[in-house]
Amino acid sequence: LFYVLTAVGQCFHTYNVSNALPEDISSLAADRMLVYAAYGKLISAFAKNKEVVHTYTGHQADVHLLLPFGDHLISVDKDNAVIIWDVESEDTYLQISYDKASFEVSALMHPSTYLNKILFGSSQGSLQLWNIKSNKLLFTFPGWASAVTVLQQTPAVDVMGVGLASGQIIIHNIRFDETLMKFQQDWGPVTALSFRTDGHPIMASGSPIGHVGLWDLEEKKLVSQMRDAHTTVIAGLTFLQNEPLLITNGADNAIRVWIFVVAGGDGRLLRHRTGHSAPPTKIQHNDQSGINILSAGQDGTLQSFSTVHERFNKSLGHGTLNKTRAKKKGVTHDTAKLPAITTFASETARQSDWDGIIACHRGFLVTTTWNYQKGSIGAHKLEPERFNKNRSLNVHATAVDITSCGNFAVIWHFFVCAAHAGPVRGVSVDALNQLTVSVGADRLLKIWRFKSKELLHTHSLPAAPASSLLHRDSGMLAIALDDFTVHILDMETRRAVRKFSGHRGQINDMTFSPDGRWLITASMDCAIRTWDLPSGSLVDCFLVDAAAVSLSMSPTGNFLASSHVDGLGIYLYMVSLRPLPADYEPTVIMLPGTCPSKDADSSEMLEYISPAQLDEHLVTLSLLPDSRWKNLLHLDIIKKKNKPKERPKIAKRLVPQFALPTTPSEDQVNSLDIVNLGVLAQKSTFYLQLENALDNNSYEEPVKLLRELGPSAIETELRALSPDMGGEVRVMQSFLKMISSILQSKRDFNLAQAYLALFLKLHLRFIADQPELMEEAESVSAHLEETWMSMQMLLNQNICLLSYIKSALL
């Protein structure tokens, strides 16, 4: 079982994915138990490839080299300090300091079978062998007058492979300090070395231009070249143990596995994981499932990324004018290669019959078609005939759209023509192929009849448009202007119905939710905002570290995808449903890494914790079970139903030999005093809290206590407030003030109603005879009526809004 590790920004992929680190990873190493990642001046150790279990701090400069060594970890920073760590205790075991002018560490390795020995290579070309247990320099190798870039153990003991900045590869025996063979790589410095261990004496070397050289160690010659294995520098390559498989990775954001079937032959690409080698410029969901995302990058490729699993990713290739010639010469040497895609449109209605994607290229007249099912560029190159004859005209495609039926494509070119007096920034076709709408730099929006090309309507815009987007189902057209505002135009009434402002930079992209209720915008102020069209309000906003250049909402409405400036990845977000105030200030959130896979039985979900009071104008219920408050008025009925029908039978007891008198004598009767039960009653905690509330005017504690009591206990407490049961009028008055405070706070609205109803049921006649209580009861009635009127107004507003939404065009 093999694991592949590679650093991707702030995460490393094990294939699985680790948790994110605060900074980009500069060096990565692993042993059989832990994975070590260096970022900045810190080093973290991961267990199970995900969780950080150790952190090593002590470097004064950024760490750039790591080497696991048994129970220790060796690290080298850019100040040339070498620190040997105890892995478990995180303590420094040994520290070696080199003079950067005489020996700058550029590579290190542990020679096989050499106990406690580490071999260091330097930028000056010399090598040093150290015993790290005794902290002694054992031997210094003079080198080959060129900086050491790679040190690698060969399958033979005592023999090392040394890669130099001059392109030389040295096979050297460190036991006898003897050079066995030399190779010269013509592609620049050696960036990586690896040796086959399956019986074939083959060495692979990497280069800065993406080529891989295969060298025969027996015949001492170059046997094969894997040209353009990557489009950029080979960052690492490794032969799997006892397998004819070579894994390579490069700065082009790709990992490739090559298999060697024929001895001495080239490697054949077995499988790969690739992404854009330059930042994406445009992303869009491809189908109604929301699984696949099309992405066009500055590297000129069009790729499809799956939100389910990376094995479903595929590349549609690089744009070219001659597909056959590109296959023969390769993408790197293709002279007919097209520039990067600036915008594209896709439609899946007829993609099984013909090409379903059309794309515009930067500064290019020709628009290309692409076939998603075949995963390649299509057969058609769309170019107007009148421009084809005159190549001197500076004409290029700026906007494109595909009809919902998948039969027609509409392309607008930047040229002085009758349509607009400037470049066309956006074009859209409605759902029924009846209307075509275009927006141009001349600040005009024009609506055309699709079939006859007749101009039907012209609408002036307050500023030059940057882009436009049509939601076909609702007929709403969003127009982003250069004054950082977004205008919504109703295609049916041809009137502006909404205007959204709040961005402080150029709006890069927009996307609608599937139902057309939300419009999500991204701008150069690093903000991503979500607008609600029916209410015309901002419902979500957050900031990111890098401005988003493209957005796409999944057709299922589950995820929002975004691509960012100088970022190679596509990020997925969940959109918040909570409304935001008009003066909301967004906070910066950290861009996520690749999503770690979850176990099948994982049931962890993010839970939204609701605040105690959503808004001061809203009424909040208590969320207590109905049994705690709903039956307070019917406790007497419940007790009657629960009363036993027959008296319990009591066993006969033995009569004692003596008897006490059961009736008092006349002298005893005269000596008895009649005492009021209220005098003997002990004051409860609730009663005392009501008394204290009269002084401090704080009723939170008695309300909190009542919430914890059961129905019978609540009835007992309220009965005890009567003077007949030991209570006082002023305490009853305090209870009514408590009800008023609950109504004013608009919290626990249902509890206030239930407690007040029970209180009136028990003490209504007594309250009517007491002026103080009547005055307080009138105050409670006024607060109750005020709260109910506010609640009734909100209900009426909601009913009105729902009726409007049902009948509106949205």
Secondary structure, DSSP 4 states (H G I P E B T S, - for coil): -----EEETTEEESSSBPPP-SS---EEEE-SSEEEEEETTEEEEEETTTEEEEEEE--SS-EEEEEEETTEEEEEETT-EEEEEETTT--EEEEEE--TTT--EEEEE--TT-TTEEEEEETTS-EEEEETTTTEEEEEE---SS-EEEEEE-SSTTEEEEEETTSEEEEEETTTTEEEEEEE-TTSS--EEEE--SS--EEEEE-TTS-EEEEETTTTEEEEEETTSSSS-EEEEEEPTTSSEEEEEETTTEEEEEE--STTSPPEEEEEEE--SS-EEEEEE-STTS-EEEEEETTSEEEEEESS-GGG-EEEEE-BS-HHHHHHH-STT-TTB---EEEEEE--TTTTTS--EEEEETT-S-EEEEETTTTEEEEEEE--HHHHS-TTS--EEEEEEE-TTSS-EEEEEESS-SS-SS-EEEEEE-TTS-EEEEEETTSEEEEEETTT--EEEEEE-SS-EEEEEEETTTTEEEEEETTSEEEEEETTTTEEEEEEE---S-EEEEEE-TTSSEEEEEETTSEEEEEETTTTEEEEEEEESS-EEEEEE-TTSS-EEEEETT--SEEEEPPP-S---TT----EEPPP-SPPPPPTT----------S-S-TTS-------GGGTTTGGGHHHHHHHHS-SSPPP-PPPPPPSS---SS--HHHHHH-----HHHHPPPPHHHHHHHHHHHH---HHHHHHHHHS-HHHHHHHHHTTSGGGT--HHHHHHHHHHHHHHHHHT-SHHHHHHHHHHHHHHHHHHHHT-HHHHHHHHHHHHHHHHHHHHHHHHHHHHHHHHHHHHHS--
